[in-house]
Amino acid sequence: MILHKDEGTGAVSVLRKFQAGITVPAHIHPQANEFVYILEGEWEEEGVIYRKGASFYAPRGELHGPHFARTEVISLTVFDGPLTVV
C-alpha cells in the first residue's frame, strides 16, 4: 500500500506485507536508496535476521537480497527516488 508519493521526485513510502516463505530475489534499485523498518515478523536479508523494530538500508545502485520472509512480515519501506528494480 502506497502511503505517500512525491510526484516531483518519485519518492514513495510503502507499507508492505509478505506472507511467510516469500523470497524476493537479489535486485538493484538504480534510482533510489531503500530504507526498511520491520513492524512485525522476521525478515532475512543476506543471512542477517531482522525482527520487529529493526531497520536496514540498501544504497541506490547496489545489489541487495535475496530477502526471505521467515514469518509473515509487515514493513514500512521508504524509497527516496523512483521505485525501479533491475
Backbone as ProteinMPNN parsed JSONL, in Angstrom:
{"seq_chain_A": "MILHKDEGTGAVSVLRKFQAGITVPAHIHPQANEFVYILEGEWEEEGVIYRKGASFYAPRGELHGPHFARTEVISLTVFDGPLTVV", "coords_chain_A": {"N_chain_A": [[0.847, -1.156, 0.0], [0.721, 2.107, -0.961], [1.705, 4.787, 0.923], [2.538, 7.393, 0.718], [3.461, 9.512, -1.972], [5.827, 11.389, -3.649], [5.341, 13.448, -6.164], [7.121, 15.026, -7.523], [9.759, 14.048, -7.103], [9.463, 11.323, -7.231], [9.768, 9.756, -5.026], [8.686, 7.33, -2.621], [6.684, 6.14, 0.101], [5.991, 3.098, 1.542], [3.767, 0.668, 2.788], [4.259, -2.621, 3.407], [3.356, -6.071, 3.046], [4.328, -9.342, 3.52], [3.827, -12.732, 2.959], [4.654, -15.578, 4.996], [7.51, -17.396, 3.999], [7.895, -16.251, 1.526], [10.18, -15.308, -0.98], [12.245, -12.772, -2.137], [14.064, -12.189, -4.93], [17.595, -11.331, -5.311], [18.349, -7.947, -6.133], [18.491, -4.659, -7.702], [17.985, -1.234, -6.971], [18.092, 1.211, -9.064], [17.563, 3.959, -8.97], [16.951, 4.854, -6.414], [17.57, 5.091, -2.885], [16.928, 2.646, -0.401], [15.078, 2.361, 2.528], [14.267, 0.399, 5.224], [11.959, -0.564, 7.701], [11.108, -2.868, 10.09], [7.976, -3.794, 11.064], [6.482, -5.955, 11.97], [7.197, -9.44, 12.432], [9.762, -11.678, 10.985], [12.459, -11.078, 8.996], [14.768, -12.059, 6.63], [17.82, -10.999, 5.392], [20.36, -11.29, 3.279], [21.535, -13.244, 4.963], [21.304, -12.1, 7.495], [19.102, -11.738, 10.208], [16.26, -9.818, 10.65], [14.159, -8.476, 13.031], [11.005, -7.441, 14.538], [11.046, -3.973, 14.96], [13.586, -3.58, 13.99], [15.822, -2.151, 11.523], [16.981, -1.658, 8.15], [19.186, -0.742, 5.447], [19.471, -0.164, 1.992], [21.65, 0.853, -0.353], [21.278, 3.044, -3.174], [21.626, 1.723, -6.405], [23.138, -0.504, -5.633], [23.503, -4.03, -5.47], [21.277, -6.021, -3.618], [19.86, -8.399, -1.305], [19.179, -11.951, -1.641], [15.872, -11.492, -0.204], [14.095, -12.938, 2.498], [11.084, -13.973, 3.87], [10.755, -15.099, 6.951], [8.673, -15.419, 8.661], [5.276, -14.196, 8.589], [5.591, -10.923, 7.395], [5.496, -7.482, 8.07], [6.308, -4.402, 6.819], [7.597, -1.055, 6.829], [8.591, 0.801, 4.216], [10.771, 3.056, 2.682], [11.516, 4.715, -0.24], [13.756, 6.899, -1.631], [13.622, 7.986, -4.119], [12.497, 7.399, -7.526], [10.803, 4.273, -7.693], [12.289, 1.796, -9.053], [13.309, -1.335, -10.402], [15.937, -3.572, -11.057]], "CA_chain_A": [[0.0, 0.0, 0.0], [1.489, 3.352, -1.013], [1.256, 5.741, 1.939], [2.838, 8.742, 0.239], [4.306, 9.604, -3.159], [6.224, 12.733, -4.034], [5.255, 13.483, -7.631], [8.292, 15.715, -8.063], [10.977, 13.23, -7.041], [9.142, 9.906, -7.388], [9.958, 9.068, -3.748], [7.472, 6.71, -2.095], [6.645, 5.435, 1.382], [5.141, 1.951, 1.254], [3.506, -0.334, 3.81], [4.291, -3.882, 2.667], [3.061, -7.29, 3.788], [4.815, -10.531, 2.846], [3.453, -13.978, 3.619], [5.782, -16.423, 5.387], [8.052, -18.22, 2.934], [8.131, -15.475, 0.304], [11.553, -14.899, -1.248], [12.425, -11.736, -3.155], [15.426, -12.382, -5.446], [18.525, -10.203, -5.257], [17.986, -6.933, -7.122], [19.072, -3.315, -7.568], [17.131, -0.057, -7.193], [19.069, 2.138, -9.645], [17.227, 5.375, -8.805], [16.522, 5.202, -5.057], [18.006, 4.406, -1.683], [15.8, 1.967, 0.252], [15.137, 2.327, 3.989], [13.231, -0.554, 5.647], [11.707, -0.714, 9.137], [10.263, -4.045, 10.297], [6.897, -3.56, 12.033], [6.104, -7.274, 12.503], [7.748, -10.61, 11.772], [11.192, -11.916, 10.843], [12.892, -10.893, 7.617], [16.184, -12.381, 6.468], [18.441, -10.222, 4.323], [21.768, -11.656, 3.133], [21.98, -14.009, 6.115], [21.02, -11.401, 8.752], [17.675, -11.776, 10.528], [15.732, -8.576, 11.19], [12.897, -8.691, 13.73], [10.223, -6.251, 14.871], [11.809, -2.852, 15.492], [14.878, -3.453, 13.314], [15.802, -1.471, 10.235], [18.165, -1.806, 7.316], [19.334, 0.238, 4.377], [20.065, -0.645, 0.748], [22.025, 2.03, -1.136], [20.944, 3.17, -4.6], [22.57, 1.158, -7.354], [23.867, -1.666, -5.122], [22.786, -5.299, -5.396], [20.944, -6.481, -2.272], [18.988, -9.56, -1.303], [17.724, -12.089, -1.612], [15.121, -11.29, 1.036], [13.261, -14.104, 2.796], [10.155, -13.78, 4.992], [10.757, -16.292, 7.798], [7.296, -15.425, 9.174], [4.607, -13.079, 7.923], [6.34, -9.695, 7.662], [4.93, -6.182, 7.704], [7.392, -3.426, 6.885], [7.46, 0.293, 6.293], [9.755, 0.985, 3.354], [10.84, 4.373, 2.053], [12.427, 4.871, -1.366], [13.926, 8.349, -1.753], [13.539, 8.336, -5.534], [11.578, 6.499, -8.219], [10.913, 2.85, -7.367], [12.578, 0.956, -10.2], [14.024, -2.541, -9.982], [16.619, -4.354, -12.097]], "C_chain_A": [[0.906, 1.237, 0.0], [0.886, 4.333, -0.011], [1.459, 7.176, 1.483], [3.703, 8.635, -1.007], [4.563, 11.064, -3.456], [6.273, 12.768, -5.556], [6.472, 14.152, -8.265], [9.532, 14.845, -8.141], [10.718, 11.756, -7.336], [9.318, 9.105, -6.113], [8.631, 8.507, -3.248], [7.726, 6.112, -0.718], [5.601, 4.345, 1.226], [4.997, 1.066, 2.485], [3.388, -1.656, 3.068], [4.015, -5.054, 3.596], [3.499, -8.481, 2.937], [4.373, -11.762, 3.631], [4.712, -14.771, 3.939], [6.204, -17.28, 4.201], [8.334, -17.489, 1.639], [9.617, -15.116, 0.202], [11.539, -13.86, -2.36], [13.863, -11.883, -3.65], [16.289, -11.122, -5.284], [18.211, -9.24, -6.404], [18.679, -5.614, -6.801], [17.961, -2.286, -7.777], [18.055, 1.029, -7.74], [18.796, 3.616, -9.378], [16.856, 5.783, -7.383], [17.273, 4.413, -3.995], [16.766, 3.797, -1.051], [16.052, 1.906, 1.757], [13.98, 1.453, 4.461], [13.174, -0.607, 7.167], [10.723, -1.866, 9.31], [9.247, -3.755, 11.41], [6.473, -4.844, 12.719], [6.865, -8.349, 11.741], [9.262, -10.683, 11.756], [11.56, -11.951, 9.366], [14.371, -11.212, 7.544], [16.714, -11.681, 5.226], [19.922, -10.567, 4.309], [22.32, -12.322, 4.386], [21.754, -13.354, 7.463], [19.514, -11.414, 8.972], [17.283, -10.461, 11.209], [14.361, -8.871, 11.779], [12.212, -7.356, 13.992], [11.105, -5.186, 15.519], [13.152, -2.642, 14.822], [14.718, -2.684, 12.004], [17.059, -1.821, 9.462], [18.069, -0.877, 6.127], [19.985, -0.436, 3.175], [20.374, 0.576, -0.118], [21.603, 1.93, -2.61], [22.05, 2.527, -5.438], [23.337, -0.063, -6.891], [22.967, -2.899, -5.049], [22.52, -5.646, -3.935], [19.917, -7.602, -2.364], [19.811, -10.804, -1.548], [17.154, -11.808, -0.22], [14.265, -12.539, 1.244], [12.398, -13.803, 4.016], [10.093, -15.08, 5.792], [9.391, -16.507, 8.449], [6.549, -14.407, 8.316], [5.331, -11.799, 8.341], [5.538, -8.486, 7.208], [6.055, -5.176, 7.88], [6.938, -2.078, 6.347], [8.738, 0.541, 5.506], [9.652, 2.343, 2.671], [11.895, 4.319, 0.958], [12.531, 6.373, -1.621], [14.0, 8.851, -3.196], [12.585, 7.359, -6.199], [11.864, 5.022, -7.913], [11.043, 2.053, -8.667], [13.427, -0.204, -9.723], [14.663, -3.191, -11.202], [17.323, -5.527, -11.462]], "O_chain_A": [[1.76, 1.382, 0.874], [-0.296, 4.667, -0.088], [0.67, 8.063, 1.808], [4.576, 7.771, -1.091], [3.639, 11.875, -3.507], [7.163, 12.173, -6.162], [6.809, 13.873, -9.416], [10.271, 14.892, -9.124], [11.649, 11.017, -7.657], [9.052, 7.903, -6.099], [7.58, 9.124, -3.425], [8.823, 5.644, -0.412], [4.466, 4.613, 0.831], [5.984, 0.751, 3.148], [2.526, -1.81, 2.202], [4.386, -5.039, 4.769], [3.094, -8.614, 1.782], [4.537, -11.812, 4.85], [5.719, -14.656, 3.24], [5.362, -17.824, 3.486], [8.953, -18.053, 0.737], [10.228, -14.677, 1.176], [10.9, -14.049, -3.395], [14.796, -11.716, -2.864], [15.779, -10.01, -5.141], [17.852, -9.663, -7.503], [19.353, -5.471, -5.781], [17.106, -2.448, -8.648], [18.735, 1.703, -6.965], [19.691, 4.445, -9.538], [16.485, 6.935, -7.154], [17.574, 3.233, -4.172], [15.676, 4.361, -1.149], [17.108, 1.456, 2.201], [12.827, 1.734, 4.135], [14.203, -0.685, 7.837], [9.631, -1.844, 8.742], [9.624, -3.501, 12.554], [6.14, -4.84, 13.904], [7.147, -8.196, 10.553], [9.956, -9.894, 12.397], [11.033, -12.754, 8.596], [15.154, -10.677, 8.33], [16.124, -11.765, 4.148], [20.66, -10.184, 5.218], [23.428, -12.014, 4.825], [21.99, -13.988, 8.492], [18.74, -11.141, 8.054], [17.886, -10.049, 12.2], [13.502, -9.447, 11.111], [12.758, -6.289, 13.709], [11.813, -5.452, 16.491], [13.802, -1.624, 15.06], [13.621, -2.584, 11.455], [18.069, -2.227, 10.037], [17.018, -0.306, 5.838], [20.943, -1.194, 3.328], [19.456, 1.261, -0.569], [21.584, 0.846, -3.193], [23.239, 2.754, -5.213], [24.117, -0.621, -7.663], [21.816, -2.817, -4.621], [23.426, -5.575, -3.104], [19.204, -7.737, -3.358], [21.035, -10.718, -1.653], [17.855, -11.877, 0.79], [13.769, -13.126, 0.282], [12.912, -13.426, 5.069], [9.459, -16.046, 5.368], [9.005, -17.637, 8.749], [7.136, -13.818, 7.409], [5.645, -11.62, 9.517], [4.975, -8.467, 6.113], [6.678, -5.099, 8.939], [6.024, -1.983, 5.528], [9.836, 0.495, 6.061], [8.602, 2.725, 2.156], [13.034, 3.923, 1.204], [11.517, 7.046, -1.806], [14.39, 9.99, -3.454], [11.93, 6.571, -5.516], [13.016, 4.59, -7.882], [10.048, 1.686, -9.293], [14.177, -0.078, -8.755], [14.026, -3.345, -12.244], [17.961, -6.316, -12.16]]}, "name": "protein", "num_of_chains": 1, "seq": "MILHKDEGTGAVSVLRKFQAGITVPAHIHPQANEFVYILEGEWEEEGVIYRKGASFYAPRGELHGPHFARTEVISLTVFDGPLTVV"}
